[in-house]
Amino acid sequence: MKKKKAELLQGTLDMMILQVLTGGPMHGYAIVKRIQQSSHDLLVVEEGSLYPALHRMDRRGLIQHEWGLSEANRRAKYYRLTAAGRRRLKVESERWGRFVDAVAGVMGIAVAEG
């Protein structure tokens, strides 16, 4: 059961990273900040989760990286979405929408019965 939970979280993080990268190339810290800001500080992605996800998606061809300079004039890897990443984002977004609808349906029943 623990593996299923990890897969759901991992897939959700991947989907959020892909979505953030639709705005253009970003380095890891900027990705974390964008997720945090977009979620009104409710979601905080730790480095220990972010970088393994970025490396995994890079290996799978969903994103690509190149070296550049950050706003602080430091060398940083910039990640960008690939065509395969855009296709994956579309599939995962549709799947996420069905999941949210299903949970909302259950919660509506629970509220009505409560």
Jmol script that loads the backbone (N, CA, C; Angstrom):
load data "model"
ATOM      1  N   MET A   1       0.822  -1.198   0.000  1.00  0.00           N
ATOM      2  CA  MET A   1       0.000   0.000   0.000  1.00  0.00           C
ATOM      3  C   MET A   1       0.865   1.260   0.000  1.00  0.00           C
ATOM      4  N   LYS A   2       1.984   1.227   0.705  1.00  0.00           N
ATOM      5  CA  LYS A   2       2.841   2.399   0.742  1.00  0.00           C
ATOM      6  C   LYS A   2       3.352   2.770  -0.644  1.00  0.00           C
ATOM      7  N   LYS A   3       3.641   1.773  -1.474  1.00  0.00           N
ATOM      8  CA  LYS A   3       4.132   2.057  -2.813  1.00  0.00           C
ATOM      9  C   LYS A   3       3.091   2.824  -3.625  1.00  0.00           C
ATOM     10  N   LYS A   4       1.831   2.466  -3.511  1.00  0.00           N
ATOM     11  CA  LYS A   4       0.761   3.159  -4.231  1.00  0.00           C
ATOM     12  C   LYS A   4       0.710   4.626  -3.825  1.00  0.00           C
ATOM     13  N   LYS A   5       0.823   4.914  -2.550  1.00  0.00           N
ATOM     14  CA  LYS A   5       0.798   6.292  -2.079  1.00  0.00           C
ATOM     15  C   LYS A   5       1.972   7.076  -2.658  1.00  0.00           C
ATOM     16  N   ALA A   6       3.151   6.475  -2.672  1.00  0.00           N
ATOM     17  CA  ALA A   6       4.336   7.153  -3.208  1.00  0.00           C
ATOM     18  C   ALA A   6       4.162   7.435  -4.692  1.00  0.00           C
ATOM     19  N   GLU A   7       3.575   6.494  -5.433  1.00  0.00           N
ATOM     20  CA  GLU A   7       3.369   6.699  -6.865  1.00  0.00           C
ATOM     21  C   GLU A   7       2.408   7.855  -7.119  1.00  0.00           C
ATOM     22  N   LEU A   8       1.349   7.948  -6.335  1.00  0.00           N
ATOM     23  CA  LEU A   8       0.402   9.042  -6.502  1.00  0.00           C
ATOM     24  C   LEU A   8       1.097  10.374  -6.242  1.00  0.00           C
ATOM     25  N   LEU A   9       1.840  10.463  -5.162  1.00  0.00           N
ATOM     26  CA  LEU A   9       2.539  11.704  -4.849  1.00  0.00           C
ATOM     27  C   LEU A   9       3.584  12.027  -5.909  1.00  0.00           C
ATOM     28  N   GLN A  10       4.339  11.032  -6.326  1.00  0.00           N
ATOM     29  CA  GLN A  10       5.368  11.236  -7.328  1.00  0.00           C
ATOM     30  C   GLN A  10       4.740  11.719  -8.633  1.00  0.00           C
ATOM     31  N   GLY A  11       3.680  11.094  -9.059  1.00  0.00           N
ATOM     32  CA  GLY A  11       3.008  11.498 -10.291  1.00  0.00           C
ATOM     33  C   GLY A  11       2.444  12.899 -10.198  1.00  0.00           C
ATOM     34  N   THR A  12       1.944  13.245  -9.034  1.00  0.00           N
ATOM     35  CA  THR A  12       1.393  14.584  -8.835  1.00  0.00           C
ATOM     36  C   THR A  12       2.501  15.633  -8.902  1.00  0.00           C
ATOM     37  N   LEU A  13       3.626  15.364  -8.286  1.00  0.00           N
ATOM     38  CA  LEU A  13       4.749  16.288  -8.342  1.00  0.00           C
ATOM     39  C   LEU A  13       5.233  16.440  -9.782  1.00  0.00           C
ATOM     40  N   ASP A  14       5.366  15.328 -10.488  1.00  0.00           N
ATOM     41  CA  ASP A  14       5.795  15.396 -11.887  1.00  0.00           C
ATOM     42  C   ASP A  14       4.844  16.267 -12.697  1.00  0.00           C
ATOM     43  N   MET A  15       3.536  16.075 -12.502  1.00  0.00           N
ATOM     44  CA  MET A  15       2.546  16.849 -13.237  1.00  0.00           C
ATOM     45  C   MET A  15       2.677  18.340 -12.920  1.00  0.00           C
ATOM     46  N   MET A  16       2.892  18.676 -11.656  1.00  0.00           N
ATOM     47  CA  MET A  16       3.030  20.084 -11.282  1.00  0.00           C
ATOM     48  C   MET A  16       4.299  20.684 -11.888  1.00  0.00           C
ATOM     49  N   ILE A  17       5.390  19.934 -11.891  1.00  0.00           N
ATOM     50  CA  ILE A  17       6.634  20.429 -12.493  1.00  0.00           C
ATOM     51  C   ILE A  17       6.433  20.662 -13.985  1.00  0.00           C
ATOM     52  N   LEU A  18       5.812  19.716 -14.669  1.00  0.00           N
ATOM     53  CA  LEU A  18       5.557  19.891 -16.103  1.00  0.00           C
ATOM     54  C   LEU A  18       4.697  21.126 -16.347  1.00  0.00           C
ATOM     55  N   GLN A  19       3.681  21.317 -15.521  1.00  0.00           N
ATOM     56  CA  GLN A  19       2.808  22.488 -15.686  1.00  0.00           C
ATOM     57  C   GLN A  19       3.587  23.790 -15.492  1.00  0.00           C
ATOM     58  N   VAL A  20       4.408  23.836 -14.467  1.00  0.00           N
ATOM     59  CA  VAL A  20       5.206  25.043 -14.204  1.00  0.00           C
ATOM     60  C   VAL A  20       6.117  25.338 -15.394  1.00  0.00           C
ATOM     61  N   LEU A  21       6.678  24.304 -15.996  1.00  0.00           N
ATOM     62  CA  LEU A  21       7.612  24.502 -17.110  1.00  0.00           C
ATOM     63  C   LEU A  21       6.921  24.917 -18.410  1.00  0.00           C
ATOM     64  N   THR A  22       5.583  24.905 -18.450  1.00  0.00           N
ATOM     65  CA  THR A  22       4.894  25.414 -19.647  1.00  0.00           C
ATOM     66  C   THR A  22       5.150  26.907 -19.798  1.00  0.00           C
ATOM     67  N   GLY A  23       5.546  27.567 -18.719  1.00  0.00           N
ATOM     68  CA  GLY A  23       5.849  28.996 -18.763  1.00  0.00           C
ATOM     69  C   GLY A  23       7.236  29.313 -19.285  1.00  0.00           C
ATOM     70  N   GLY A  24       8.038  28.292 -19.542  1.00  0.00           N
ATOM     71  CA  GLY A  24       9.392  28.492 -20.047  1.00  0.00           C
ATOM     72  C   GLY A  24      10.424  27.852 -19.149  1.00  0.00           C
ATOM     73  N   PRO A  25      11.686  27.836 -19.599  1.00  0.00           N
ATOM     74  CA  PRO A  25      12.759  27.189 -18.831  1.00  0.00           C
ATOM     75  C   PRO A  25      12.934  27.817 -17.445  1.00  0.00           C
ATOM     76  N   MET A  26      13.213  26.959 -16.472  1.00  0.00           N
ATOM     77  CA  MET A  26      13.427  27.412 -15.096  1.00  0.00           C
ATOM     78  C   MET A  26      14.457  26.514 -14.426  1.00  0.00           C
ATOM     79  N   HIS A  27      15.141  27.063 -13.442  1.00  0.00           N
ATOM     80  CA  HIS A  27      16.038  26.254 -12.621  1.00  0.00           C
ATOM     81  C   HIS A  27      15.254  25.717 -11.420  1.00  0.00           C
ATOM     82  N   GLY A  28      15.848  24.759 -10.735  1.00  0.00           N
ATOM     83  CA  GLY A  28      15.158  24.057  -9.662  1.00  0.00           C
ATOM     84  C   GLY A  28      14.546  24.957  -8.602  1.00  0.00           C
ATOM     85  N   TYR A  29      15.306  25.909  -8.107  1.00  0.00           N
ATOM     86  CA  TYR A  29      14.794  26.787  -7.044  1.00  0.00           C
ATOM     87  C   TYR A  29      13.588  27.579  -7.540  1.00  0.00           C
ATOM     88  N   ALA A  30      13.617  28.033  -8.778  1.00  0.00           N
ATOM     89  CA  ALA A  30      12.498  28.797  -9.344  1.00  0.00           C
ATOM     90  C   ALA A  30      11.259  27.908  -9.482  1.00  0.00           C
ATOM     91  N   ILE A  31      11.457  26.639  -9.828  1.00  0.00           N
ATOM     92  CA  ILE A  31      10.333  25.709  -9.926  1.00  0.00           C
ATOM     93  C   ILE A  31       9.669  25.554  -8.561  1.00  0.00           C
ATOM     94  N   VAL A  32      10.477  25.347  -7.532  1.00  0.00           N
ATOM     95  CA  VAL A  32       9.966  25.206  -6.163  1.00  0.00           C
ATOM     96  C   VAL A  32       9.189  26.455  -5.759  1.00  0.00           C
ATOM     97  N   LYS A  33       9.756  27.613  -6.017  1.00  0.00           N
ATOM     98  CA  LYS A  33       9.092  28.870  -5.635  1.00  0.00           C
ATOM     99  C   LYS A  33       7.778  29.051  -6.386  1.00  0.00           C
ATOM    100  N   ARG A  34       7.747  28.699  -7.676  1.00  0.00           N
ATOM    101  CA  ARG A  34       6.514  28.846  -8.462  1.00  0.00           C
ATOM    102  C   ARG A  34       5.416  27.933  -7.933  1.00  0.00           C
ATOM    103  N   ILE A  35       5.769  26.693  -7.590  1.00  0.00           N
ATOM    104  CA  ILE A  35       4.772  25.769  -7.032  1.00  0.00           C
ATOM    105  C   ILE A  35       4.253  26.310  -5.707  1.00  0.00           C
ATOM    106  N   GLN A  36       5.162  26.780  -4.883  1.00  0.00           N
ATOM    107  CA  GLN A  36       4.774  27.311  -3.579  1.00  0.00           C
ATOM    108  C   GLN A  36       3.881  28.540  -3.744  1.00  0.00           C
ATOM    109  N   GLN A  37       4.260  29.467  -4.604  1.00  0.00           N
ATOM    110  CA  GLN A  37       3.460  30.677  -4.819  1.00  0.00           C
ATOM    111  C   GLN A  37       2.102  30.348  -5.426  1.00  0.00           C
ATOM    112  N   SER A  38       2.081  29.462  -6.414  1.00  0.00           N
ATOM    113  CA  SER A  38       0.828  29.107  -7.082  1.00  0.00           C
ATOM    114  C   SER A  38      -0.149  28.421  -6.137  1.00  0.00           C
ATOM    115  N   SER A  39       0.380  27.739  -5.136  1.00  0.00           N
ATOM    116  CA  SER A  39      -0.473  27.037  -4.176  1.00  0.00           C
ATOM    117  C   SER A  39      -0.758  27.891  -2.947  1.00  0.00           C
ATOM    118  N   HIS A  40      -0.413  29.160  -3.001  1.00  0.00           N
ATOM    119  CA  HIS A  40      -0.604  30.078  -1.866  1.00  0.00           C
ATOM    120  C   HIS A  40       0.098  29.542  -0.617  1.00  0.00           C
ATOM    121  N   ASP A  41       1.294  29.026  -0.828  1.00  0.00           N
ATOM    122  CA  ASP A  41       2.153  28.510   0.238  1.00  0.00           C
ATOM    123  C   ASP A  41       1.627  27.251   0.924  1.00  0.00           C
ATOM    124  N   LEU A  42       0.666  26.560   0.314  1.00  0.00           N
ATOM    125  CA  LEU A  42       0.160  25.322   0.896  1.00  0.00           C
ATOM    126  C   LEU A  42       1.021  24.127   0.511  1.00  0.00           C
ATOM    127  N   LEU A  43       1.700  24.214  -0.627  1.00  0.00           N
ATOM    128  CA  LEU A  43       2.567  23.129  -1.073  1.00  0.00           C
ATOM    129  C   LEU A  43       4.014  23.578  -1.016  1.00  0.00           C
ATOM    130  N   VAL A  44       4.825  22.801  -0.345  1.00  0.00           N
ATOM    131  CA  VAL A  44       6.254  23.069  -0.252  1.00  0.00           C
ATOM    132  C   VAL A  44       6.975  21.828  -0.754  1.00  0.00           C
ATOM    133  N   VAL A  45       7.772  21.999  -1.793  1.00  0.00           N
ATOM    134  CA  VAL A  45       8.514  20.885  -2.373  1.00  0.00           C
ATOM    135  C   VAL A  45       9.941  20.942  -1.851  1.00  0.00           C
ATOM    136  N   GLU A  46      10.363  19.876  -1.224  1.00  0.00           N
ATOM    137  CA  GLU A  46      11.712  19.789  -0.676  1.00  0.00           C
ATOM    138  C   GLU A  46      12.695  19.374  -1.765  1.00  0.00           C
ATOM    139  N   GLU A  47      13.941  19.779  -1.614  1.00  0.00           N
ATOM    140  CA  GLU A  47      14.988  19.408  -2.578  1.00  0.00           C
ATOM    141  C   GLU A  47      15.078  17.899  -2.752  1.00  0.00           C
ATOM    142  N   GLY A  48      14.889  17.173  -1.662  1.00  0.00           N
ATOM    143  CA  GLY A  48      14.973  15.719  -1.694  1.00  0.00           C
ATOM    144  C   GLY A  48      13.899  15.069  -2.553  1.00  0.00           C
ATOM    145  N   SER A  49      12.843  15.791  -2.858  1.00  0.00           N
ATOM    146  CA  SER A  49      11.794  15.313  -3.760  1.00  0.00           C
ATOM    147  C   SER A  49      11.963  15.909  -5.152  1.00  0.00           C
ATOM    148  N   LEU A  50      12.337  17.183  -5.215  1.00  0.00           N
ATOM    149  CA  LEU A  50      12.413  17.883  -6.500  1.00  0.00           C
ATOM    150  C   LEU A  50      13.482  17.311  -7.422  1.00  0.00           C
ATOM    151  N   TYR A  51      14.712  17.229  -6.948  1.00  0.00           N
ATOM    152  CA  TYR A  51      15.804  16.854  -7.845  1.00  0.00           C
ATOM    153  C   TYR A  51      15.718  15.419  -8.348  1.00  0.00           C
ATOM    154  N   PRO A  52      15.306  14.452  -7.512  1.00  0.00           N
ATOM    155  CA  PRO A  52      15.087  13.114  -8.085  1.00  0.00           C
ATOM    156  C   PRO A  52      13.995  13.127  -9.170  1.00  0.00           C
ATOM    157  N   ALA A  53      12.948  13.919  -8.965  1.00  0.00           N
ATOM    158  CA  ALA A  53      11.877  14.017  -9.964  1.00  0.00           C
ATOM    159  C   ALA A  53      12.414  14.633 -11.254  1.00  0.00           C
ATOM    160  N   LEU A  54      13.189  15.698 -11.144  1.00  0.00           N
ATOM    161  CA  LEU A  54      13.761  16.341 -12.335  1.00  0.00           C
ATOM    162  C   LEU A  54      14.681  15.383 -13.082  1.00  0.00           C
ATOM    163  N   HIS A  55      15.524  14.669 -12.358  1.00  0.00           N
ATOM    164  CA  HIS A  55      16.444  13.724 -12.997  1.00  0.00           C
ATOM    165  C   HIS A  55      15.679  12.593 -13.683  1.00  0.00           C
ATOM    166  N   ARG A  56      14.649  12.093 -13.014  1.00  0.00           N
ATOM    167  CA  ARG A  56      13.835  11.019 -13.580  1.00  0.00           C
ATOM    168  C   ARG A  56      13.128  11.489 -14.860  1.00  0.00           C
ATOM    169  N   MET A  57      12.552  12.672 -14.827  1.00  0.00           N
ATOM    170  CA  MET A  57      11.843  13.190 -16.004  1.00  0.00           C
ATOM    171  C   MET A  57      12.817  13.518 -17.133  1.00  0.00           C
ATOM    172  N   ASP A  58      14.005  13.944 -16.782  1.00  0.00           N
ATOM    173  CA  ASP A  58      15.043  14.213 -17.787  1.00  0.00           C
ATOM    174  C   ASP A  58      15.432  12.908 -18.484  1.00  0.00           C
ATOM    175  N   ARG A  59      15.653  11.848 -17.704  1.00  0.00           N
ATOM    176  CA  ARG A  59      15.996  10.539 -18.278  1.00  0.00           C
ATOM    177  C   ARG A  59      14.887  10.014 -19.187  1.00  0.00           C
ATOM    178  N   ARG A  60      13.646  10.304 -18.843  1.00  0.00           N
ATOM    179  CA  ARG A  60      12.496   9.819 -19.635  1.00  0.00           C
ATOM    180  C   ARG A  60      12.194  10.696 -20.842  1.00  0.00           C
ATOM    181  N   GLY A  61      12.926  11.796 -20.983  1.00  0.00           N
ATOM    182  CA  GLY A  61      12.726  12.664 -22.135  1.00  0.00           C
ATOM    183  C   GLY A  61      11.539  13.602 -22.019  1.00  0.00           C
ATOM    184  N   LEU A  62      11.003  13.780 -20.802  1.00  0.00           N
ATOM    185  CA  LEU A  62       9.874  14.686 -20.609  1.00  0.00           C
ATOM    186  C   LEU A  62      10.337  16.133 -20.475  1.00  0.00           C
ATOM    187  N   ILE A  63      11.561  16.288 -20.008  1.00  0.00           N
ATOM    188  CA  ILE A  63      12.192  17.602 -19.901  1.00  0.00           C
ATOM    189  C   ILE A  63      13.635  17.464 -20.378  1.00  0.00           C
ATOM    190  N   GLN A  64      14.247  18.589 -20.681  1.00  0.00           N
ATOM    191  CA  GLN A  64      15.674  18.631 -21.004  1.00  0.00           C
ATOM    192  C   GLN A  64      16.300  19.741 -20.174  1.00  0.00           C
ATOM    193  N   HIS A  65      17.583  19.627 -19.966  1.00  0.00           N
ATOM    194  CA  HIS A  65      18.254  20.677 -19.196  1.00  0.00           C
ATOM    195  C   HIS A  65      19.419  21.264 -19.990  1.00  0.00           C
ATOM    196  N   GLU A  66      19.763  22.468 -19.619  1.00  0.00           N
ATOM    197  CA  GLU A  66      20.976  23.118 -20.124  1.00  0.00           C
ATOM    198  C   GLU A  66      21.484  24.016 -19.016  1.00  0.00           C
ATOM    199  N   TRP A  67      22.762  24.261 -19.042  1.00  0.00           N
ATOM    200  CA  TRP A  67      23.375  25.100 -18.009  1.00  0.00           C
ATOM    201  C   TRP A  67      23.224  26.572 -18.371  1.00  0.00           C
ATOM    202  N   GLY A  68      23.001  27.376 -17.345  1.00  0.00           N
ATOM    203  CA  GLY A  68      22.896  28.812 -17.519  1.00  0.00           C
ATOM    204  C   GLY A  68      23.223  29.506 -16.214  1.00  0.00           C
ATOM    205  N   LEU A  69      23.002  30.808 -16.171  1.00  0.00           N
ATOM    206  CA  LEU A  69      23.241  31.589 -14.953  1.00  0.00           C
ATOM    207  C   LEU A  69      21.914  31.973 -14.328  1.00  0.00           C
ATOM    208  N   SER A  70      21.832  31.798 -13.016  1.00  0.00           N
ATOM    209  CA  SER A  70      20.627  32.168 -12.280  1.00  0.00           C
ATOM    210  C   SER A  70      20.582  33.677 -12.084  1.00  0.00           C
ATOM    211  N   GLU A  71      19.490  34.126 -11.491  1.00  0.00           N
ATOM    212  CA  GLU A  71      19.341  35.550 -11.190  1.00  0.00           C
ATOM    213  C   GLU A  71      20.449  36.043 -10.257  1.00  0.00           C
ATOM    214  N   ALA A  72      20.984  35.132  -9.453  1.00  0.00           N
ATOM    215  CA  ALA A  72      22.061  35.462  -8.513  1.00  0.00           C
ATOM    216  C   ALA A  72      23.433  35.304  -9.163  1.00  0.00           C
ATOM    217  N   ASN A  73      23.439  35.153 -10.499  1.00  0.00           N
ATOM    218  CA  ASN A  73      24.679  35.022 -11.268  1.00  0.00           C
ATOM    219  C   ASN A  73      25.468  33.765 -10.884  1.00  0.00           C
ATOM    220  N   ARG A  74      24.727  32.706 -10.539  1.00  0.00           N
ATOM    221  CA  ARG A  74      25.343  31.425 -10.210  1.00  0.00           C
ATOM    222  C   ARG A  74      24.987  30.421 -11.300  1.00  0.00           C
ATOM    223  N   ARG A  75      25.886  29.498 -11.536  1.00  0.00           N
ATOM    224  CA  ARG A  75      25.659  28.454 -12.533  1.00  0.00           C
ATOM    225  C   ARG A  75      24.499  27.563 -12.067  1.00  0.00           C
ATOM    226  N   ALA A  76      23.527  27.318 -12.962  1.00  0.00           N
ATOM    227  CA  ALA A  76      22.362  26.521 -12.600  1.00  0.00           C
ATOM    228  C   ALA A  76      21.865  25.747 -13.817  1.00  0.00           C
ATOM    229  N   LYS A  77      21.259  24.595 -13.549  1.00  0.00           N
ATOM    230  CA  LYS A  77      20.621  23.824 -14.616  1.00  0.00           C
ATOM    231  C   LYS A  77      19.235  24.414 -14.856  1.00  0.00           C
ATOM    232  N   TYR A  78      18.954  24.724 -16.110  1.00  0.00           N
ATOM    233  CA  TYR A  78      17.632  25.189 -16.498  1.00  0.00           C
ATOM    234  C   TYR A  78      16.912  24.049 -17.198  1.00  0.00           C
ATOM    235  N   TYR A  79      15.697  23.786 -16.758  1.00  0.00           N
ATOM    236  CA  TYR A  79      14.902  22.694 -17.312  1.00  0.00           C
ATOM    237  C   TYR A  79      13.822  23.272 -18.208  1.00  0.00           C
ATOM    238  N   ARG A  80      13.564  22.559 -19.310  1.00  0.00           N
ATOM    239  CA  ARG A  80      12.495  22.979 -20.210  1.00  0.00           C
ATOM    240  C   ARG A  80      11.690  21.760 -20.621  1.00  0.00           C
ATOM    241  N   LEU A  81      10.455  22.012 -20.967  1.00  0.00           N
ATOM    242  CA  LEU A  81       9.532  20.968 -21.376  1.00  0.00           C
ATOM    243  C   LEU A  81       9.849  20.509 -22.791  1.00  0.00           C
ATOM    244  N   THR A  82       9.744  19.212 -23.038  1.00  0.00           N
ATOM    245  CA  THR A  82       9.906  18.660 -24.384  1.00  0.00           C
ATOM    246  C   THR A  82       8.511  18.364 -24.949  1.00  0.00           C
ATOM    247  N   ALA A  83       8.459  17.996 -26.218  1.00  0.00           N
ATOM    248  CA  ALA A  83       7.180  17.616 -26.829  1.00  0.00           C
ATOM    249  C   ALA A  83       6.576  16.429 -26.082  1.00  0.00           C
ATOM    250  N   ALA A  84       7.428  15.468 -25.708  1.00  0.00           N
ATOM    251  CA  ALA A  84       6.941  14.313 -24.945  1.00  0.00           C
ATOM    252  C   ALA A  84       6.390  14.756 -23.594  1.00  0.00           C
ATOM    253  N   GLY A  85       7.020  15.742 -22.979  1.00  0.00           N
ATOM    254  CA  GLY A  85       6.553  16.280 -21.706  1.00  0.00           C
ATOM    255  C   GLY A  85       5.198  16.957 -21.849  1.00  0.00           C
ATOM    256  N   ARG A  86       4.995  17.671 -22.953  1.00  0.00           N
ATOM    257  CA  ARG A  86       3.692  18.315 -23.201  1.00  0.00           C
ATOM    258  C   ARG A  86       2.596  17.269 -23.369  1.00  0.00           C
ATOM    259  N   ARG A  87       2.917  16.196 -24.092  1.00  0.00           N
ATOM    260  CA  ARG A  87       1.931  15.122 -24.270  1.00  0.00           C
ATOM    261  C   ARG A  87       1.607  14.465 -22.929  1.00  0.00           C
ATOM    262  N   ARG A  88       2.634  14.197 -22.130  1.00  0.00           N
ATOM    263  CA  ARG A  88       2.421  13.586 -20.814  1.00  0.00           C
ATOM    264  C   ARG A  88       1.585  14.502 -19.929  1.00  0.00           C
ATOM    265  N   LEU A  89       1.872  15.802 -19.964  1.00  0.00           N
ATOM    266  CA  LEU A  89       1.106  16.754 -19.154  1.00  0.00           C
ATOM    267  C   LEU A  89      -0.371  16.724 -19.534  1.00  0.00           C
ATOM    268  N   LYS A  90      -0.660  16.653 -20.819  1.00  0.00           N
ATOM    269  CA  LYS A  90      -2.052  16.602 -21.269  1.00  0.00           C
ATOM    270  C   LYS A  90      -2.750  15.363 -20.713  1.00  0.00           C
ATOM    271  N   VAL A  91      -2.117  14.208 -20.826  1.00  0.00           N
ATOM    272  CA  VAL A  91      -2.688  12.954 -20.325  1.00  0.00           C
ATOM    273  C   VAL A  91      -2.887  13.019 -18.814  1.00  0.00           C
ATOM    274  N   GLU A  92      -1.854  13.471 -18.096  1.00  0.00           N
ATOM    275  CA  GLU A  92      -1.930  13.510 -16.635  1.00  0.00           C
ATOM    276  C   GLU A  92      -2.944  14.541 -16.150  1.00  0.00           C
ATOM    277  N   SER A  93      -3.072  15.659 -16.851  1.00  0.00           N
ATOM    278  CA  SER A  93      -4.065  16.675 -16.473  1.00  0.00           C
ATOM    279  C   SER A  93      -5.478  16.131 -16.614  1.00  0.00           C
ATOM    280  N   GLU A  94      -5.723  15.400 -17.697  1.00  0.00           N
ATOM    281  CA  GLU A  94      -7.036  14.783 -17.893  1.00  0.00           C
ATOM    282  C   GLU A  94      -7.309  13.742 -16.816  1.00  0.00           C
ATOM    283  N   ARG A  95      -6.310  12.934 -16.504  1.00  0.00           N
ATOM    284  CA  ARG A  95      -6.448  11.920 -15.449  1.00  0.00           C
ATOM    285  C   ARG A  95      -6.705  12.590 -14.104  1.00  0.00           C
ATOM    286  N   TRP A  96      -5.975  13.672 -13.826  1.00  0.00           N
ATOM    287  CA  TRP A  96      -6.145  14.399 -12.569  1.00  0.00           C
ATOM    288  C   TRP A  96      -7.569  14.966 -12.480  1.00  0.00           C
ATOM    289  N   GLY A  97      -8.076  15.510 -13.577  1.00  0.00           N
ATOM    290  CA  GLY A  97      -9.437  16.053 -13.589  1.00  0.00           C
ATOM    291  C   GLY A  97     -10.472  14.986 -13.252  1.00  0.00           C
ATOM    292  N   ARG A  98     -10.303  13.789 -13.809  1.00  0.00           N
ATOM    293  CA  ARG A  98     -11.228  12.688 -13.498  1.00  0.00           C
ATOM    294  C   ARG A  98     -11.122  12.294 -12.020  1.00  0.00           C
ATOM    295  N   PHE A  99      -9.918  12.290 -11.490  1.00  0.00           N
ATOM    296  CA  PHE A  99      -9.705  11.958 -10.080  1.00  0.00           C
ATOM    297  C   PHE A  99     -10.395  12.984  -9.178  1.00  0.00           C
ATOM    298  N   VAL A 100     -10.203  14.259  -9.478  1.00  0.00           N
ATOM    299  CA  VAL A 100     -10.806  15.327  -8.678  1.00  0.00           C
ATOM    300  C   VAL A 100     -12.332  15.232  -8.737  1.00  0.00           C
ATOM    301  N   ASP A 101     -12.873  14.989  -9.922  1.00  0.00           N
ATOM    302  CA  ASP A 101     -14.321  14.836 -10.068  1.00  0.00           C
ATOM    303  C   ASP A 101     -14.837  13.663  -9.245  1.00  0.00           C
ATOM    304  N   ALA A 102     -14.093  12.559  -9.255  1.00  0.00           N
ATOM    305  CA  ALA A 102     -14.506  11.378  -8.497  1.00  0.00           C
ATOM    306  C   ALA A 102     -14.508  11.667  -7.001  1.00  0.00           C
ATOM    307  N   VAL A 103     -13.463  12.294  -6.505  1.00  0.00           N
ATOM    308  CA  VAL A 103     -13.392  12.624  -5.078  1.00  0.00           C
ATOM    309  C   VAL A 103     -14.494  13.618  -4.719  1.00  0.00           C
ATOM    310  N   ALA A 104     -14.714  14.608  -5.558  1.00  0.00           N
ATOM    311  CA  ALA A 104     -15.772  15.589  -5.313  1.00  0.00           C
ATOM    312  C   ALA A 104     -17.133  14.908  -5.238  1.00  0.00           C
ATOM    313  N   GLY A 105     -17.347  13.921  -6.123  1.00  0.00           N
ATOM    314  CA  GLY A 105     -18.607  13.188  -6.091  1.00  0.00           C
ATOM    315  C   GLY A 105     -18.795  12.447  -4.784  1.00  0.00           C
ATOM    316  N   VAL A 106     -17.746  11.788  -4.327  1.00  0.00           N
ATOM    317  CA  VAL A 106     -17.814  11.060  -3.062  1.00  0.00           C
ATOM    318  C   VAL A 106     -18.039  12.032  -1.921  1.00  0.00           C
ATOM    319  N   MET A 107     -17.336  13.134  -1.926  1.00  0.00           N
ATOM    320  CA  MET A 107     -17.476  14.107  -0.840  1.00  0.00           C
ATOM    321  C   MET A 107     -18.856  14.734  -0.862  1.00  0.00           C
ATOM    322  N   GLY A 108     -19.436  14.933  -2.028  1.00  0.00           N
ATOM    323  CA  GLY A 108     -20.795  15.461  -2.111  1.00  0.00           C
ATOM    324  C   GLY A 108     -21.803  14.501  -1.512  1.00  0.00           C
ATOM    325  N   ILE A 109     -21.590  13.209  -1.748  1.00  0.00           N
ATOM    326  CA  ILE A 109     -22.455  12.197  -1.163  1.00  0.00           C
ATOM    327  C   ILE A 109     -22.286  12.185   0.355  1.00  0.00           C
ATOM    328  N   ALA A 110     -21.030  12.239   0.811  1.00  0.00           N
ATOM    329  CA  ALA A 110     -20.753  12.216   2.233  1.00  0.00           C
ATOM    330  C   ALA A 110     -21.369  13.428   2.936  1.00  0.00           C
ATOM    331  N   VAL A 111     -21.294  14.592   2.299  1.00  0.00           N
ATOM    332  CA  VAL A 111     -21.861  15.807   2.894  1.00  0.00           C
ATOM    333  C   VAL A 111     -23.383  15.711   2.931  1.00  0.00           C
ATOM    334  N   ALA A 112     -23.985  15.209   1.843  1.00  0.00           N
ATOM    335  CA  ALA A 112     -25.443  15.095   1.768  1.00  0.00           C
ATOM    336  C   ALA A 112     -25.975  14.104   2.808  1.00  0.00           C
ATOM    337  N   GLU A 113     -25.209  13.026   3.045  1.00  0.00           N
ATOM    338  CA  GLU A 113     -25.646  12.016   3.998  1.00  0.00           C
ATOM    339  C   GLU A 113     -25.349  12.422   5.434  1.00  0.00           C
ATOM    340  N   GLY A 114     -24.352  13.319   5.605  1.00  0.00           N
ATOM    341  CA  GLY A 114     -23.909  13.715   6.943  1.00  0.00           C
ATOM    342  C   GLY A 114     -24.889  14.620   7.563  1.00  0.00           C
TER     343      GLY A 114
END
end "model"
wireframe off; spacefill off
backbone 0.3
color backbone group
